Amino acid sequence: MVTGDSIRKVAAVIAREYAQAAARKDELPAPPVNEETARVLAERKRETFAEMLAFLQDRQADMKAVGEGNFNFHRAPAAVIFGVYPCRDQNFLKSGVAAMENFMLAAAARGLGTCWSNAVSICQESVRAALDLPSDLILVDGIAVGYPVEGSPINDIPRRRLPIEDVTEWRE
Ligand SMILES: Cc1cc2nc3c(=O)[nH]c(=O)nc-3n(C[C@H](O)[C@H](O)[C@H](O)COP(=O)(O)O)c2cc1C
C-alpha cells in the first residue's frame, strides 16, 4: 500500500519514465493474430477512444487531469501495488491478477472506488527502485483506491461491451 509521500514518489517516477518505458513495448514481438482480427481490434480501439474523448470533452472535463490520472492514480489518496515472486508452476502471475480483481470487488462492496493502473508494470524498474523493492519482485500493476468523486464525468464514460455471443465460442 502506498500513500502520502510514497504515492507521490511513485507518481513522480511514472510521470518521468512513462514515455520511454512505453516506447519499449515496440521491441516486443507482434501479437500472433491474423490480419482481419488485428484490423477489427484496431478499429474497435480507435472507435472506443474517439467516443471516450468526445464524451469527456462534451462534459468539459479537464482533459489534462484525465491524461495525468494514468500517471498519478487519478489523484487517489492511496494505491496498492501488487507484486509476485516468480516460481516454477506459472501460477504466480495468475494469482496476482486474481488478487487484484478480488481486491477491487471487495473495495467496491465497501463503497470505495478503484482504478487499475498499468503504468506501474510499464515503469516497474523505476517503481521498484523508488520503493526499494527486491529486484525479483514482478510488479503486476497498481490499483488506485479512494472515494469516487460524485458527478465526475470520468466515472460515467459509456461502456462499449461486445455482446457475449461475439466473444464466446461454444463447443459441445
Ligand atoms: C489490465 C488493465 C489495465 C488498466 N490500466 C488502466 C490505466 O492505466 N488507467 C486507467 O484509467 N484505467 C485502466 N484500466 C481500467 C479500464 O480503463 C476500465 O475502467 C476497467 O477495465 C473497467 O472497465 P469498465 O469501465 O468497462 O467497467 C485498466 C484495466 C485493465 C484490465
PDBQT file of the ligand as one rigid body, heavy atoms in Angstrom, charges set to zero:
ROOT
HETATM    1  C1  LIG A 201      -5.045  -4.641 -17.485  1.00  0.00    +0.000 C 
HETATM    2  C2  LIG A 201      -5.769  -3.349 -17.248  1.00  0.00    +0.000 A 
HETATM    3  C3  LIG A 201      -5.054  -2.161 -17.223  1.00  0.00    +0.000 A 
HETATM    4  C4  LIG A 201      -5.707  -0.943 -16.989  1.00  0.00    +0.000 A 
HETATM    5  N1  LIG A 201      -4.986   0.211 -16.934  1.00  0.00    +0.000 NA
HETATM    6  C5  LIG A 201      -5.618   1.394 -16.728  1.00  0.00    +0.000 A 
HETATM    7  C6  LIG A 201      -4.879   2.610 -16.662  1.00  0.00    +0.000 A 
HETATM    8  O1  LIG A 201      -3.664   2.625 -16.772  1.00  0.00    +0.000 OA
HETATM    9  N2  LIG A 201      -5.563   3.762 -16.438  1.00  0.00    +0.000 N 
HETATM   10  C7  LIG A 201      -6.927   3.783 -16.285  1.00  0.00    +0.000 A 
HETATM   11  O2  LIG A 201      -7.506   4.852 -16.103  1.00  0.00    +0.000 OA
HETATM   12  N3  LIG A 201      -7.646   2.646 -16.316  1.00  0.00    +0.000 NA
HETATM   13  C8  LIG A 201      -7.037   1.469 -16.545  1.00  0.00    +0.000 A 
HETATM   14  N4  LIG A 201      -7.753   0.310 -16.563  1.00  0.00    +0.000 N 
HETATM   15  C9  LIG A 201      -9.197   0.359 -16.268  1.00  0.00    +0.000 C 
HETATM   16  C10 LIG A 201     -10.052   0.369 -17.529  1.00  0.00    +0.000 C 
HETATM   17  O3  LIG A 201      -9.864   1.600 -18.185  1.00  0.00    +0.000 OA
HETATM   18  C11 LIG A 201     -11.559   0.187 -17.165  1.00  0.00    +0.000 C 
HETATM   19  O4  LIG A 201     -12.023   1.244 -16.412  1.00  0.00    +0.000 OA
HETATM   20  C12 LIG A 201     -11.792  -1.059 -16.391  1.00  0.00    +0.000 C 
HETATM   21  O5  LIG A 201     -11.275  -2.146 -17.113  1.00  0.00    +0.000 OA
HETATM   22  C13 LIG A 201     -13.271  -1.258 -16.075  1.00  0.00    +0.000 C 
HETATM   23  O6  LIG A 201     -13.981  -1.426 -17.234  1.00  0.00    +0.000 OA
HETATM   24  P1  LIG A 201     -15.376  -0.724 -17.393  1.00  0.00    +0.000 P 
HETATM   25  O7  LIG A 201     -15.132   0.731 -17.141  1.00  0.00    +0.000 OA
HETATM   26  O8  LIG A 201     -15.768  -1.026 -18.819  1.00  0.00    +0.000 OA
HETATM   27  O9  LIG A 201     -16.262  -1.359 -16.386  1.00  0.00    +0.000 OA
HETATM   28  C14 LIG A 201      -7.122  -0.914 -16.802  1.00  0.00    +0.000 A 
HETATM   29  C15 LIG A 201      -7.831  -2.135 -16.822  1.00  0.00    +0.000 A 
HETATM   30  C16 LIG A 201      -7.171  -3.329 -17.040  1.00  0.00    +0.000 A 
HETATM   31  C17 LIG A 201      -7.957  -4.616 -17.036  1.00  0.00    +0.000 C 
ENDROOT
TORSDOF 0
